[in-house]
Amino acid sequence: MERTKEAELIGAVLTYAVRCLAEGDQAGLHSLNFGTREAAALQDFTLTDLQRFGAVHGHCLDIRLNRESYWLIVEHLGREREIEALQSALILADAPFEMMRAFFGLDSRTYARLRSLAGVRPVVGRPPTPDDTVAQQLWDAWKVQGYQGRVRPPTPADYLSLHQETGIPLRAIWQLTRQWSRSGDLKGAA
């Protein structure tokens, strides 16, 4: 027996309804328009009954798209994709764990997994302290970008932009900006 797309939809909805019933989710059943009588009949269904139900020509569903909810979800997914792309770009640029934890709340296991997936080699030991030339180059770029004295702290994208503009490793940028922030030389740093 060939399964049609309608049969797959009916099977998925009825499986969801069975799960709602098993978990006591009356609101879920109600949202599907299942009353007491329909829920009682559903209790007796077997897996074979669910498959047969989907094979019947025609269906008993009235499914509609809630456009407002749909677009909220689509927008949320878009923001999630942007965050994942930014995390990936930062990881590829060798962002230190402390930076990823501060901005995204990553734990060490997730950080290591993202680095491994991106093919970034593990870091061994502390990064060397940037020399005065690197520090001056970053300070000049920092001022040109307008981060000095800004009320809003730099974002992960700001750090990535500084790295791309200057070629200074993200580890050094993070280390220097943290040092400047602690010493009070850097107002508005994250």
C-alpha positions in Angstrom: 0.0 0.0 0.0 1.5 3.3 -1.2 1.5 6.1 1.4 0.3 9.4 0.1 1.4 12.7 1.5 -2.1 13.0 3.0 -1.7 9.7 4.7 1.6 10.8 6.1 0.0 14.0 7.4 -2.9 12.2 9.0 -0.5 9.6 10.6 1.7 12.4 12.0 -1.3 14.3 13.4 -2.9 11.2 14.9 0.5 10.1 16.4 0.7 13.6 18.0 -2.8 13.2 19.3 -2.0 9.8 20.8 1.1 11.3 22.5 -1.0 14.1 23.9 -3.4 11.6 25.2 -0.7 9.5 26.8 0.9 12.6 28.4 -2.5 14.0 29.6 -2.1 17.0 27.4 -5.7 18.1 27.2 -4.8 21.5 25.7 -3.0 19.8 22.9 -6.0 17.6 22.2 -8.3 20.5 22.4 -6.2 22.5 19.9 -6.8 19.6 17.5 -10.5 19.8 18.2 -10.5 16.4 19.9 -13.4 16.1 22.3 -14.0 13.5 25.0 -15.6 11.0 22.6 -12.8 11.4 20.0 -10.1 11.0 22.7 -11.8 7.9 24.0 -11.8 6.3 20.5 -8.2 7.2 20.1 -7.2 5.3 23.3 -8.2 2.1 21.6 -6.2 2.7 18.4 -3.3 0.3 17.6 -0.4 1.2 15.3 -2.1 -0.8 12.6 -5.3 1.3 13.1 -3.2 4.5 12.7 -1.7 3.1 9.4 -5.2 2.1 8.1 -6.6 5.4 9.1 -4.2 7.2 6.8 -4.9 4.8 3.9 -8.6 5.8 3.8 -9.3 8.1 0.8 -10.2 11.5 2.0 -9.3 12.9 5.4 -10.7 14.3 8.5 -8.3 17.1 9.1 -8.7 20.9 8.9 -5.2 22.3 9.2 -4.5 26.0 8.7 -1.4 28.1 9.0 -1.2 30.7 11.7 0.6 33.3 9.7 1.6 35.4 12.7 3.2 32.5 14.5 4.7 31.2 11.3 6.6 34.5 10.7 7.7 34.8 14.3 9.2 31.3 13.9 10.8 32.1 10.6 12.3 35.3 12.0 13.6 33.4 15.0 15.2 30.8 12.8 16.9 33.5 10.7 18.4 35.0 13.8 19.6 31.6 14.9 21.2 31.1 11.5 23.0 34.5 11.8 24.2 33.6 15.3 25.5 30.3 14.1 27.2 31.9 11.1 28.9 34.4 13.4 30.0 31.7 15.8 31.4 29.8 13.0 33.3 32.8 11.6 34.7 33.5 15.1 35.8 29.9 15.6 37.5 29.9 12.2 39.3 33.1 13.2 40.5 31.3 16.3 38.3 33.1 18.9 39.4 32.1 22.4 37.1 30.2 24.7 36.7 33.1 27.1 35.3 35.2 24.3 32.9 32.6 23.1 31.7 32.0 26.7 31.3 35.7 27.4 29.3 36.4 24.2 27.4 33.1 23.6 27.5 31.3 26.9 29.3 28.3 25.4 30.7 25.7 27.7 34.1 24.1 27.0 32.6 21.0 25.5 30.6 22.9 22.9 33.5 25.2 22.2 35.8 22.1 21.5 33.1 20.5 19.4 32.7 23.6 17.2 36.4 23.9 16.8 36.7 20.3 15.8 33.8 20.6 13.3 35.5 23.6 11.8 38.8 21.8 11.6 40.6 24.3 13.9 43.5 22.8 15.7 43.5 22.7 19.5 45.3 25.5 21.3 48.2 24.4 23.5 49.3 26.7 26.3 48.7 30.4 26.7 48.9 32.7 23.7 52.0 34.9 23.7 51.4 38.5 25.0 51.0 40.8 22.0 54.0 43.2 21.5 53.8 47.0 21.6 53.5 47.2 17.8 50.5 44.9 17.7 49.0 46.8 20.7 49.4 50.2 19.0 48.0 48.8 15.7 44.9 47.5 17.5 44.6 50.8 19.5 44.7 52.8 16.3 42.0 50.6 14.7 40.0 50.7 17.9 39.9 54.5 17.7 39.2 54.6 14.0 36.2 52.2 14.4 34.9 54.5 17.1 34.8 51.9 19.9 36.7 54.1 22.4 34.3 55.8 24.8 31.3 54.3 23.1 28.4 53.5 25.5 27.5 50.1 23.8 30.3 47.6 24.2 31.7 46.0 21.1 29.8 43.0 19.7 31.2 39.7 18.5 30.8 41.1 15.0 32.9 44.2 16.0 35.7 41.9 17.2 35.6 39.9 14.0 35.7 43.1 12.0 38.8 44.3 13.9 40.4 41.0 13.2 39.6 41.1 9.5 40.7 44.7 9.2 44.0 44.4 11.1 45.0 40.8 10.7 45.6 40.6 14.4 44.6 37.2 15.8 41.3 37.3 17.8 43.1 35.9 20.8 45.4 38.9 20.9 42.5 41.3 20.3 40.6 39.7 23.1 43.6 39.7 25.4 44.5 43.3 24.8 40.9 44.7 25.1 40.4 42.7 28.4 43.7 44.2 29.7 42.7 47.7 28.6 39.3 47.3 30.1 40.7 46.1 33.5 43.2 49.0 33.6 40.4 51.5 32.8 42.0 52.6 29.5 39.1 51.2 27.6 35.6 52.6 28.3 32.8 50.6 26.8 34.6 47.3 26.3 32.7 44.1 26.8 
